[in-house]
Amino acid sequence: MKGNQKNLRDTLARQPWGPVPGLVSHEVGHGRRETRSIKVIATDGQPDLQALFPHAAQIAKIVRRRTKKGAKNPSVQTVYIITSLDHRQATPEELAGWVRGQWSIENGLHWVRDNTQSEGRSQVRTRHAPQNLAT
């Protein structure tokens, strides 16, 4: 859920996340320590969610806490997910893996462009040429 949809994001943030058990993972590398947690709630029996998202079966809240080496305070990012997959089709572990995998796809795409196509060294800067070369 993008931050530019304030009402929808606020509705998701107001859900009863506190008592929901969560799944937590930790990772150290690339000069930082990162902790990710995911909590998942079924939308059935929640009229406010069903009115906004009639085909949604689950919503999830992912919180990422990242501390860079030498930093005192972590950066915190909260992301909400809406899915039509129910708990039998998508467990919290699977949802977390899919979200994490999305970044691998994004990063891999940019690595290919930068390294195999030398996109980062391109001198093309005028009109539509950069966009045309990127596709």
C-alpha positions in Angstrom: 0.0 0.0 0.0 1.5 3.3 -1.1 1.8 6.2 1.2 0.0 8.4 -1.3 -3.3 6.7 -0.4 -3.6 8.2 3.0 -7.2 7.1 3.9 -6.5 3.5 2.9 -3.2 3.4 4.7 -4.8 4.9 7.8 -7.5 2.2 7.8 -4.9 -0.5 7.6 -2.8 1.2 10.4 -5.9 1.3 12.7 -6.4 -2.5 12.6 -5.8 -4.5 15.8 -2.2 -5.4 15.1 -1.1 -5.5 18.8 -2.4 -9.0 19.8 -1.6 -10.6 16.4 1.4 -13.0 16.6 4.2 -12.0 14.3 7.0 -13.6 12.4 10.5 -12.0 12.9 13.7 -12.4 10.9 17.1 -10.9 11.4 19.9 -10.3 8.9 23.4 -8.8 9.2 25.4 -7.8 6.2 26.3 -5.0 3.8 27.3 -2.8 6.7 23.9 -2.9 8.4 21.7 -4.9 10.8 18.1 -5.4 9.7 15.1 -6.9 11.5 11.8 -7.6 9.7 8.5 -8.5 11.3 5.3 -9.4 9.6 1.8 -9.7 11.1 -1.2 -11.0 9.1 -4.9 -10.5 9.7 -7.8 -12.2 7.8 -10.3 -9.7 6.5 -13.4 -11.8 7.0 -15.6 -10.3 9.8 -14.0 -6.9 9.4 -16.7 -4.7 7.6 -14.5 -1.6 7.2 -11.9 -3.7 5.4 -14.4 -5.6 3.3 -16.0 -2.3 2.2 -12.7 -0.9 1.0 -11.2 -4.1 -0.3 -14.1 -6.5 -1.2 -11.8 -9.2 -2.7 -9.2 -9.1 0.0 -8.7 -12.2 2.1 -5.7 -11.0 4.2 -3.8 -7.9 5.1 -0.3 -7.8 6.4 1.9 -5.3 8.2 5.6 -5.4 7.7 8.0 -3.4 9.8 11.6 -3.1 8.8 14.2 -1.8 11.3 17.6 -1.1 9.8 20.7 0.1 11.7 23.7 1.1 9.6 27.1 0.4 11.0 28.1 3.2 13.4 24.6 4.7 13.5 22.9 5.3 16.8 19.3 5.2 15.7 17.6 2.7 13.4 15.5 3.7 10.4 12.0 2.2 10.6 9.8 1.5 7.6 6.2 0.2 7.8 4.6 -1.4 4.8 1.0 -2.7 4.4 0.0 -5.5 2.0 -3.4 -6.4 0.8 -3.9 -9.8 -0.8 -6.8 -11.9 -2.2 -5.0 -15.1 -1.1 -6.4 -16.7 2.1 -4.3 -18.3 4.9 -4.2 -21.6 3.1 -2.8 -20.0 -0.1 -0.4 -17.6 1.6 1.1 -18.1 5.0 2.9 -15.3 6.8 6.2 -17.0 5.9 5.3 -17.1 2.2 4.1 -13.4 2.2 7.3 -12.3 3.8 9.4 -14.3 1.3 7.4 -12.9 -1.7 7.9 -9.3 -0.4 11.6 -9.9 0.2 11.9 -11.5 -3.3 10.4 -8.5 -4.9 13.5 -6.5 -3.9 15.7 -9.2 -5.4 13.9 -8.8 -8.7 14.1 -5.0 -8.6 17.8 -5.1 -7.7 18.6 -7.8 -10.2 16.9 -5.8 -13.0 19.0 -2.7 -12.2 22.2 -4.7 -11.9 21.6 -6.2 -15.4 21.0 -2.7 -16.8 24.0 -1.2 -15.1 26.5 -4.0 -15.7 25.6 -5.7 -19.0 24.1 -2.7 -20.8 26.4 -0.1 -19.3 23.4 2.0 -18.5 25.2 3.9 -15.8 27.9 5.1 -18.2 25.6 6.2 -20.9 26.1 9.7 -22.2 22.6 9.9 -23.7 20.7 12.7 -22.0 18.4 14.4 -24.5 14.7 14.2 -25.2 13.3 10.6 -25.2 16.6 8.8 -25.9 17.3 7.7 -22.3 13.8 6.2 -21.9 14.0 4.5 -25.3 17.3 2.9 -24.5 16.0 1.7 -21.1 13.3 -0.5 -22.6 
